[in-house]
Amino acid sequence: MFNKILIANRGEIAIRIMRACRELGIKTVAVYSEADRSALHAQIADEAICIGPAATKDSYLNTKAIIAACEITHAEAIHPGFGFLSENADFARLCRTCGITFIGPSPEVMDAMGDKANAKKTMISAGVPVVPGSDGVVKTIEDAKAVCRGIGYPVMVKASAGGGGRGIRLVEREEDLESHYVAAQQEALQFFGNDEVYIEKFIVNPRHIEIQLLADEHGNVVHLGERDCSLQRRNQKVLEESPSPIMTDELRARMGAAAVAAAKVSGYQNAGTIEFLVDKDKNFYFMEMNTRIQVEHPVTEFVTGIDLVKAQIRIAAGEPLWFTQDDVKLTGHAIECRINAEDPRHGFRPCPGRIKSLHVPGGFNVRIDSAVYTGYEIPPYYDSMIAKLLVKAPTREEAIMKMRVALAEFIIEGVETNIDFQLSLLKDEDFESGDFDIGFLNRKNIMGE
Protein backbone atom coordinates (compact mmCIF):
# COMPACT_ATOMS: atom_id res chain seq x y z
CA MET A 1 0.00 0.00 0.00
CA PHE A 2 1.10 3.56 -0.70
CA ASN A 3 2.51 5.77 2.05
CA LYS A 4 1.62 9.07 0.39
CA ILE A 5 -0.73 10.10 -2.43
CA LEU A 6 -0.88 13.43 -4.26
CA ILE A 7 -4.40 14.54 -5.22
CA ALA A 8 -4.35 16.36 -8.54
CA ASN A 9 -7.71 18.06 -8.12
CA ARG A 10 -9.67 20.55 -6.04
CA GLY A 11 -13.04 21.02 -4.35
CA GLU A 12 -15.25 18.28 -2.96
CA ILE A 13 -13.58 15.43 -4.87
CA ALA A 14 -10.19 16.35 -3.40
CA ILE A 15 -11.71 16.25 0.10
CA ARG A 16 -13.43 12.95 -0.72
CA ILE A 17 -10.14 11.34 -1.80
CA MET A 18 -8.33 12.70 1.27
CA ARG A 19 -10.84 11.03 3.57
CA ALA A 20 -10.38 7.68 1.82
CA CYS A 21 -6.60 8.01 2.05
CA ARG A 22 -6.68 8.82 5.75
CA GLU A 23 -8.96 5.88 6.50
CA LEU A 24 -6.37 3.69 4.78
CA GLY A 25 -3.53 5.29 6.78
CA ILE A 26 -2.11 7.13 3.76
CA LYS A 27 -0.70 10.68 3.94
CA THR A 28 -1.99 13.23 1.43
CA VAL A 29 -0.54 16.02 -0.68
CA ALA A 30 -2.81 18.75 -2.04
CA VAL A 31 -1.99 20.95 -5.01
CA TYR A 32 -3.70 24.30 -5.39
CA SER A 33 -3.78 27.34 -7.62
CA GLU A 34 -3.21 30.86 -6.34
CA ALA A 35 -7.00 31.36 -6.47
CA ASP A 36 -7.43 28.31 -4.21
CA ARG A 37 -4.97 29.34 -1.51
CA SER A 38 -7.79 29.44 1.06
CA ALA A 39 -9.58 26.36 -0.32
CA LEU A 40 -10.40 23.62 2.17
CA HIS A 41 -8.43 20.91 0.37
CA ALA A 42 -5.29 23.05 0.59
CA GLN A 43 -5.82 23.60 4.32
CA ILE A 44 -6.48 20.08 5.55
CA ALA A 45 -4.03 17.99 3.54
CA ASP A 46 -0.86 16.78 5.24
CA GLU A 47 1.12 18.85 2.73
CA ALA A 48 0.05 21.45 0.16
CA ILE A 49 1.92 22.82 -2.86
CA CYS A 50 0.97 25.85 -4.96
CA ILE A 51 1.28 24.89 -8.63
CA GLY A 52 0.46 28.11 -10.45
CA PRO A 53 -1.98 30.95 -11.21
CA ALA A 54 -5.76 30.67 -11.27
CA ALA A 55 -6.11 29.62 -14.91
CA THR A 56 -6.48 25.85 -15.14
CA LYS A 57 -3.90 25.58 -17.93
CA ASP A 58 -1.33 27.12 -15.59
CA SER A 59 -2.28 25.10 -12.49
CA TYR A 60 -4.55 22.05 -12.43
CA LEU A 61 -3.59 21.17 -16.03
CA ASN A 62 0.09 22.01 -15.49
CA THR A 63 1.53 18.51 -15.67
CA LYS A 64 5.13 19.56 -15.07
CA ALA A 65 4.21 21.42 -11.87
CA ILE A 66 2.13 18.50 -10.60
CA ILE A 67 4.89 15.96 -11.25
CA ALA A 68 7.38 18.30 -9.57
CA ALA A 69 5.09 18.57 -6.52
CA CYS A 70 4.92 14.79 -6.40
CA GLU A 71 8.71 14.46 -6.51
CA ILE A 72 9.30 17.19 -3.93
CA THR A 73 6.92 15.57 -1.44
CA HIS A 74 7.96 11.98 -2.28
CA ALA A 75 4.40 10.97 -3.08
CA GLU A 76 4.26 7.52 -4.69
CA ALA A 77 0.95 7.89 -6.49
CA ILE A 78 -1.38 10.50 -7.99
CA HIS A 79 -5.17 10.37 -7.78
CA PRO A 80 -6.61 12.63 -10.51
CA GLY A 81 -10.25 12.66 -9.30
CA PHE A 82 -12.59 13.65 -12.15
CA GLY A 83 -12.17 16.37 -14.76
CA PHE A 84 -8.81 18.11 -15.29
CA LEU A 85 -6.20 15.38 -15.98
CA SER A 86 -8.30 12.36 -14.99
CA GLU A 87 -8.73 11.09 -18.56
CA ASN A 88 -5.48 12.43 -19.99
CA ALA A 89 -3.51 9.47 -21.32
CA ASP A 90 -0.38 11.57 -21.86
CA PHE A 91 -0.36 12.53 -18.18
CA ALA A 92 -0.82 8.90 -17.13
CA ARG A 93 2.08 8.02 -19.43
CA LEU A 94 4.21 10.78 -17.88
CA CYS A 95 3.47 9.42 -14.41
CA ARG A 96 4.62 5.97 -15.52
CA THR A 97 7.83 7.42 -16.98
CA CYS A 98 8.54 9.17 -13.68
CA GLY A 99 7.89 6.04 -11.62
CA ILE A 100 4.66 7.42 -10.14
CA THR A 101 1.51 5.30 -9.94
CA PHE A 102 -1.46 6.86 -11.72
CA ILE A 103 -4.62 5.78 -9.89
CA GLY A 104 -6.70 4.86 -12.89
CA PRO A 105 -6.50 2.70 -16.01
CA SER A 106 -3.40 2.41 -18.19
CA PRO A 107 -2.71 5.15 -20.74
CA GLU A 108 -3.18 2.59 -23.51
CA VAL A 109 -6.72 1.82 -22.33
CA MET A 110 -7.42 5.52 -21.86
CA ASP A 111 -6.31 6.14 -25.45
CA ALA A 112 -8.58 3.37 -26.71
CA MET A 113 -11.65 4.20 -24.63
CA GLY A 114 -11.23 7.99 -24.35
CA ASP A 115 -11.53 8.32 -28.11
CA LYS A 116 -15.26 7.86 -28.58
CA ALA A 117 -14.98 6.61 -32.15
CA ASN A 118 -12.38 3.96 -31.22
CA ALA A 119 -14.38 3.01 -28.14
CA LYS A 120 -17.39 2.28 -30.34
CA LYS A 121 -15.33 -0.16 -32.41
CA THR A 122 -14.17 -1.87 -29.21
CA MET A 123 -17.76 -2.25 -28.04
CA ILE A 124 -18.78 -3.82 -31.33
CA SER A 125 -15.97 -6.37 -30.96
CA ALA A 126 -17.25 -7.17 -27.44
CA GLY A 127 -20.78 -7.72 -28.71
CA VAL A 128 -22.13 -4.65 -26.92
CA PRO A 129 -25.06 -2.93 -28.70
CA VAL A 130 -24.08 0.46 -30.15
CA VAL A 131 -26.05 3.35 -31.58
CA PRO A 132 -26.13 3.22 -35.42
CA GLY A 133 -23.75 5.74 -36.91
CA SER A 134 -20.39 6.30 -38.55
CA ASP A 135 -17.73 3.60 -38.30
CA GLY A 136 -15.30 6.11 -36.87
CA VAL A 137 -14.23 9.72 -37.33
CA VAL A 138 -16.04 11.61 -40.09
CA LYS A 139 -13.41 13.76 -41.76
CA THR A 140 -15.38 15.73 -44.37
CA ILE A 141 -18.84 17.24 -44.68
CA GLU A 142 -19.41 15.06 -47.77
CA ASP A 143 -18.76 11.94 -45.69
CA ALA A 144 -21.03 13.32 -42.98
CA LYS A 145 -23.88 13.77 -45.44
CA ALA A 146 -23.44 10.22 -46.71
CA VAL A 147 -23.54 8.79 -43.18
CA CYS A 148 -26.64 10.78 -42.26
CA ARG A 149 -28.49 9.72 -45.40
CA GLY A 150 -27.67 6.12 -44.54
CA ILE A 151 -28.93 6.17 -40.92
CA GLY A 152 -31.61 8.86 -41.29
CA TYR A 153 -32.25 12.06 -39.37
CA PRO A 154 -32.19 13.21 -36.60
CA VAL A 155 -28.50 12.63 -35.81
CA MET A 156 -25.95 13.74 -33.24
CA VAL A 157 -22.56 15.13 -34.24
CA LYS A 158 -20.16 14.38 -31.37
CA ALA A 159 -16.57 15.24 -30.49
CA SER A 160 -14.46 12.09 -30.63
CA ALA A 161 -12.36 13.25 -27.66
CA GLY A 162 -15.34 14.84 -25.92
CA GLY A 163 -17.01 14.71 -22.57
CA GLY A 164 -19.06 16.86 -20.20
CA GLY A 165 -21.59 17.69 -22.90
CA ARG A 166 -19.06 19.62 -25.02
CA GLY A 167 -18.73 19.28 -28.79
CA ILE A 168 -22.23 17.86 -29.31
CA ARG A 169 -24.80 19.08 -31.84
CA LEU A 170 -28.27 17.76 -32.69
CA VAL A 171 -29.06 17.90 -36.41
CA GLU A 172 -32.66 17.34 -37.50
CA ARG A 173 -32.36 17.99 -41.24
CA GLU A 174 -29.65 17.94 -43.90
CA GLU A 175 -29.68 21.68 -44.58
CA ASP A 176 -28.48 22.27 -41.00
CA LEU A 177 -25.76 19.61 -41.05
CA GLU A 178 -22.81 21.65 -42.30
CA SER A 179 -23.19 24.50 -39.75
CA HIS A 180 -23.59 22.09 -36.82
CA TYR A 181 -20.74 19.88 -38.07
CA VAL A 182 -18.38 22.88 -38.17
CA ALA A 183 -19.61 24.17 -34.78
CA ALA A 184 -18.99 20.78 -33.15
CA GLN A 185 -15.49 20.67 -34.63
CA GLN A 186 -14.66 24.16 -33.39
CA GLU A 187 -15.94 23.47 -29.87
CA ALA A 188 -14.09 20.14 -29.78
CA LEU A 189 -10.85 21.85 -30.76
CA GLN A 190 -11.36 24.57 -28.15
CA PHE A 191 -12.07 22.24 -25.23
CA PHE A 192 -10.12 19.09 -26.12
CA GLY A 193 -7.45 20.19 -28.58
CA ASN A 194 -8.87 17.70 -31.09
CA ASP A 195 -11.44 18.62 -33.76
CA GLU A 196 -12.35 15.08 -34.80
CA VAL A 197 -16.07 14.24 -34.72
CA TYR A 198 -18.25 11.23 -35.37
CA ILE A 199 -21.98 10.82 -36.05
CA GLU A 200 -24.67 8.77 -34.33
CA LYS A 201 -28.36 8.25 -34.86
CA PHE A 202 -30.34 10.36 -32.37
CA ILE A 203 -32.37 8.08 -30.11
CA VAL A 204 -35.62 9.91 -29.37
CA ASN A 205 -36.38 10.47 -25.67
CA PRO A 206 -34.00 7.85 -24.21
CA ARG A 207 -32.98 7.28 -20.60
CA HIS A 208 -29.31 7.78 -19.67
CA ILE A 209 -28.30 4.72 -17.62
CA GLU A 210 -24.72 4.03 -16.57
CA ILE A 211 -23.14 0.90 -15.12
CA GLN A 212 -20.37 1.21 -12.52
CA LEU A 213 -17.42 -1.16 -12.92
CA LEU A 214 -14.46 -2.22 -10.82
CA ALA A 215 -11.64 -4.22 -12.41
CA ASP A 216 -8.35 -5.32 -10.87
CA GLU A 217 -5.05 -6.34 -12.47
CA HIS A 218 -5.74 -10.01 -11.74
CA GLY A 219 -8.56 -10.31 -14.29
CA ASN A 220 -11.48 -9.80 -11.92
CA VAL A 221 -14.28 -7.52 -13.16
CA VAL A 222 -17.56 -6.76 -11.40
CA HIS A 223 -20.38 -4.34 -12.00
CA LEU A 224 -22.11 -2.49 -9.16
CA GLY A 225 -25.51 -1.92 -10.69
CA GLU A 226 -26.77 1.19 -12.41
CA ARG A 227 -27.30 4.89 -11.93
CA ASP A 228 -30.06 6.77 -13.74
CA CYS A 229 -28.58 10.05 -14.96
CA SER A 230 -31.40 11.07 -17.27
CA LEU A 231 -32.12 14.37 -15.51
CA GLN A 232 -29.82 16.70 -17.40
CA ARG A 233 -29.86 20.30 -18.47
CA ARG A 234 -27.95 21.06 -21.66
CA ASN A 235 -26.08 17.75 -21.38
CA GLN A 236 -25.04 18.49 -17.77
CA LYS A 237 -26.30 16.06 -15.11
CA VAL A 238 -28.48 17.60 -12.39
CA LEU A 239 -29.79 14.67 -10.33
CA GLU A 240 -28.81 10.99 -10.25
CA GLU A 241 -30.40 7.99 -8.57
CA SER A 242 -30.04 4.26 -8.09
CA PRO A 243 -31.75 1.97 -8.83
CA SER A 244 -33.28 3.40 -12.00
CA PRO A 245 -37.09 3.66 -11.94
CA ILE A 246 -37.23 1.74 -15.25
CA MET A 247 -34.87 -1.07 -14.25
CA THR A 248 -35.81 -4.73 -14.07
CA ASP A 249 -33.66 -7.58 -12.79
CA GLU A 250 -33.44 -8.98 -16.32
CA LEU A 251 -32.41 -5.66 -17.90
CA ARG A 252 -29.84 -5.01 -15.16
CA ALA A 253 -28.31 -8.44 -15.71
CA ARG A 254 -28.03 -7.86 -19.48
CA MET A 255 -26.59 -4.35 -19.15
CA GLY A 256 -24.21 -5.44 -16.41
CA ALA A 257 -22.97 -8.37 -18.47
CA ALA A 258 -22.42 -6.08 -21.48
CA ALA A 259 -20.44 -3.61 -19.35
CA VAL A 260 -18.28 -6.38 -17.89
CA ALA A 261 -17.62 -7.78 -21.37
CA ALA A 262 -16.59 -4.30 -22.54
CA ALA A 263 -14.13 -3.94 -19.65
CA LYS A 264 -12.61 -7.35 -20.28
CA VAL A 265 -12.15 -6.91 -24.03
CA SER A 266 -10.45 -3.55 -23.47
CA GLY A 267 -8.18 -4.84 -20.67
CA TYR A 268 -9.63 -2.28 -18.29
CA GLN A 269 -8.36 -1.88 -14.72
CA ASN A 270 -9.56 0.32 -11.83
CA ALA A 271 -12.95 2.09 -11.57
CA GLY A 272 -14.82 2.92 -14.75
CA THR A 273 -18.31 3.57 -16.02
CA ILE A 274 -20.09 2.43 -19.16
CA GLU A 275 -22.83 4.86 -20.20
CA PHE A 276 -25.83 3.60 -22.16
CA LEU A 277 -28.90 5.07 -23.81
CA VAL A 278 -32.08 3.07 -23.17
CA ASP A 279 -35.06 3.57 -25.47
CA LYS A 280 -38.77 3.24 -24.67
CA ASP A 281 -38.68 -0.47 -25.54
CA LYS A 282 -35.76 -0.98 -23.14
CA ASN A 283 -33.24 -1.59 -25.89
CA PHE A 284 -29.88 -0.26 -24.71
CA TYR A 285 -27.00 1.17 -26.70
CA PHE A 286 -23.41 1.99 -25.71
CA MET A 287 -22.77 5.71 -25.53
CA GLU A 288 -19.30 6.12 -24.00
CA MET A 289 -16.94 4.91 -21.30
CA ASN A 290 -15.66 7.19 -18.55
CA THR A 291 -12.19 6.02 -17.52
CA ARG A 292 -12.28 7.65 -14.07
CA ILE A 293 -14.34 8.04 -10.92
CA GLN A 294 -17.66 9.76 -11.64
CA VAL A 295 -19.11 12.82 -9.91
CA GLU A 296 -22.12 10.68 -8.98
CA HIS A 297 -20.15 7.74 -7.55
CA PRO A 298 -21.62 8.20 -4.01
CA VAL A 299 -25.01 7.04 -5.32
CA THR A 300 -23.51 3.61 -5.96
CA GLU A 301 -21.65 3.66 -2.65
CA PHE A 302 -24.95 4.21 -0.82
CA VAL A 303 -26.79 1.27 -2.41
CA THR A 304 -23.86 -1.20 -2.44
CA GLY A 305 -21.94 -0.25 0.72
CA ILE A 306 -18.68 -0.30 -1.28
CA ASP A 307 -16.23 2.61 -0.98
CA LEU A 308 -15.26 3.22 -4.61
CA VAL A 309 -12.34 5.55 -3.89
CA LYS A 310 -10.76 3.10 -1.46
CA ALA A 311 -11.29 0.41 -4.09
CA GLN A 312 -9.47 2.56 -6.66
CA ILE A 313 -6.50 2.95 -4.34
CA ARG A 314 -6.37 -0.74 -3.44
CA ILE A 315 -6.55 -1.80 -7.09
CA ALA A 316 -3.79 0.66 -8.03
CA ALA A 317 -1.65 -0.84 -5.26
CA GLY A 318 -2.04 -4.26 -6.88
CA GLU A 319 -4.59 -5.78 -4.52
CA PRO A 320 -7.25 -8.12 -5.93
CA LEU A 321 -10.94 -7.35 -5.55
CA TRP A 322 -12.11 -8.68 -2.20
CA PHE A 323 -15.60 -9.64 -3.43
CA THR A 324 -17.28 -11.30 -6.42
CA GLN A 325 -20.30 -10.42 -8.55
CA ASP A 326 -22.48 -12.68 -6.40
CA ASP A 327 -21.57 -10.60 -3.34
CA VAL A 328 -22.93 -7.35 -4.85
CA LYS A 329 -26.39 -6.57 -3.49
CA LEU A 330 -28.31 -3.34 -4.07
CA THR A 331 -30.26 -2.21 -1.02
CA GLY A 332 -32.61 0.74 -0.73
CA HIS A 333 -32.78 3.76 -3.00
CA ALA A 334 -30.26 6.62 -3.25
CA ILE A 335 -30.63 10.08 -4.80
CA GLU A 336 -27.95 12.72 -5.42
CA CYS A 337 -28.64 16.41 -6.08
CA ARG A 338 -25.80 18.52 -7.45
CA ILE A 339 -25.74 21.87 -5.68
CA ASN A 340 -24.32 24.59 -7.91
CA ALA A 341 -23.52 28.25 -7.34
CA GLU A 342 -25.77 29.42 -10.16
CA ASP A 343 -28.97 31.40 -10.68
CA PRO A 344 -31.79 29.28 -12.20
CA ARG A 345 -33.98 32.36 -12.63
CA HIS A 346 -31.44 34.02 -14.92
CA GLY A 347 -30.34 31.28 -17.28
CA PHE A 348 -28.42 29.33 -14.62
CA ARG A 349 -25.58 31.81 -14.85
CA PRO A 350 -22.67 31.02 -12.49
CA CYS A 351 -22.67 32.99 -9.24
CA PRO A 352 -19.22 33.13 -7.67
CA GLY A 353 -18.83 35.09 -4.48
CA ARG A 354 -18.44 34.88 -0.71
CA ILE A 355 -20.56 32.51 1.34
CA LYS A 356 -21.85 34.63 4.22
CA SER A 357 -23.76 31.89 6.04
CA LEU A 358 -23.97 28.13 5.65
CA HIS A 359 -26.16 25.47 7.23
CA VAL A 360 -25.98 21.94 5.86
CA PRO A 361 -28.64 19.26 6.43
CA GLY A 362 -28.01 16.11 8.42
CA GLY A 363 -29.75 13.05 9.79
CA PHE A 364 -29.89 9.33 9.18
CA ASN A 365 -28.57 8.37 5.72
CA VAL A 366 -27.97 11.97 4.64
CA ARG A 367 -24.55 12.70 3.10
CA ILE A 368 -22.89 15.94 2.04
CA ASP A 369 -19.79 15.98 -0.16
CA SER A 370 -18.52 19.56 -0.24
CA ALA A 371 -15.52 21.80 0.28
CA VAL A 372 -17.24 25.10 1.10
CA TYR A 373 -17.50 26.82 4.46
CA THR A 374 -18.79 30.08 5.93
CA GLY A 375 -16.59 32.89 4.64
CA TYR A 376 -15.32 30.87 1.67
CA GLU A 377 -14.91 32.85 -1.54
CA ILE A 378 -16.13 30.79 -4.51
CA PRO A 379 -13.71 31.62 -7.34
CA PRO A 380 -15.02 32.40 -10.84
CA TYR A 381 -12.46 30.24 -12.62
CA TYR A 382 -13.79 26.72 -12.08
CA ASP A 383 -16.93 24.57 -12.26
CA SER A 384 -19.92 25.97 -10.38
CA MET A 385 -20.70 22.78 -8.44
CA ILE A 386 -20.08 23.42 -4.74
CA ALA A 387 -21.69 20.40 -3.08
CA LYS A 388 -23.38 17.06 -3.61
CA LEU A 389 -26.33 16.22 -1.37
CA LEU A 390 -27.25 12.55 -1.09
CA VAL A 391 -29.91 10.59 0.73
CA LYS A 392 -30.76 6.91 1.06
CA ALA A 393 -34.07 5.32 2.10
CA PRO A 394 -35.72 1.90 1.79
CA THR A 395 -37.88 2.98 -1.20
CA ARG A 396 -37.78 5.62 -3.94
CA GLU A 397 -40.82 7.36 -2.47
CA GLU A 398 -39.14 7.61 0.94
CA ALA A 399 -35.88 8.77 -0.64
CA ILE A 400 -37.71 11.57 -2.48
CA MET A 401 -39.33 12.73 0.77
CA LYS A 402 -36.01 12.56 2.62
CA MET A 403 -34.33 14.62 -0.11
CA ARG A 404 -37.08 17.25 0.05
CA VAL A 405 -36.51 17.61 3.79
CA ALA A 406 -32.74 17.80 3.32
CA LEU A 407 -32.96 20.44 0.57
CA ALA A 408 -35.31 22.54 2.71
CA GLU A 409 -32.69 22.50 5.49
CA PHE A 410 -29.80 23.43 3.16
CA ILE A 411 -29.15 27.17 3.59
CA ILE A 412 -26.45 29.06 1.69
CA GLU A 413 -26.41 32.86 1.94
CA GLY A 414 -24.23 35.22 -0.06
CA VAL A 415 -24.49 33.50 -3.44
CA GLU A 416 -27.35 32.21 -5.55
CA THR A 417 -27.73 28.43 -5.80
CA ASN A 418 -29.94 25.86 -7.53
CA ILE A 419 -31.34 24.47 -4.25
CA ASP A 420 -34.86 25.82 -4.94
CA PHE A 421 -34.67 24.40 -8.47
CA GLN A 422 -33.77 20.97 -7.09
CA LEU A 423 -36.60 21.20 -4.57
CA SER A 424 -39.06 22.05 -7.36
CA LEU A 425 -37.80 19.07 -9.35
CA LEU A 426 -38.30 16.74 -6.37
CA LYS A 427 -41.93 17.93 -6.16
CA ASP A 428 -42.66 17.49 -9.87
CA GLU A 429 -45.38 14.89 -10.58
CA ASP A 430 -43.57 13.41 -13.59
CA PHE A 431 -40.36 13.03 -11.60
CA GLU A 432 -42.25 11.40 -8.74
CA SER A 433 -43.81 8.89 -11.13
CA GLY A 434 -40.46 8.18 -12.83
CA ASP A 435 -41.81 9.45 -16.16
CA PHE A 436 -38.84 11.37 -17.55
CA ASP A 437 -36.04 11.04 -20.09
CA ILE A 438 -32.82 12.72 -21.10
CA GLY A 439 -34.62 15.73 -22.62
CA PHE A 440 -37.06 16.24 -19.74
CA LEU A 441 -35.42 19.31 -18.15
CA ASN A 442 -34.91 20.96 -21.52
CA ARG A 443 -38.64 20.70 -22.27
CA LYS A 444 -40.21 21.47 -18.91
CA ASN A 445 -40.17 24.67 -16.87
CA ILE A 446 -39.66 23.08 -13.46
CA MET A 447 -39.88 26.28 -11.41
CA GLY A 448 -42.96 27.54 -13.26
CA GLU A 449 -41.48 30.94 -14.03
Secondary structure by P-SEA (a helix, b strand, c coil): cccbbbbccccaaaaaaaaaaaaabbbbbbbbccccccccccccccbbbbcccccccccccaaaaaaaaaaaacccbbbbccccccccaaaaaaaaaaccccccccaaaaaaaaaaaaaaaaaaaaccccccccccccccaaaaaaaaaaccccbbbbcccccccccbbbbccccaaaaaaaaaaaaaaaccccccccccccccbbbbbbbbbbbcccbbbbbcccccccccccccccccccccccccaaaaaaaaaaaaaaaaaaccccbbbbbbbbccccbbbbcccccccccaaaaaaaaccccaaaaaaaaaaccccccccccccccbbbbbbbbcccccccccccccccccbbbbbbccccccccccccccccccccccccbbbbbbcccaaaaaaaaaaaaaaccccccccaaaaaaaaaacccccccccccccccccccccc
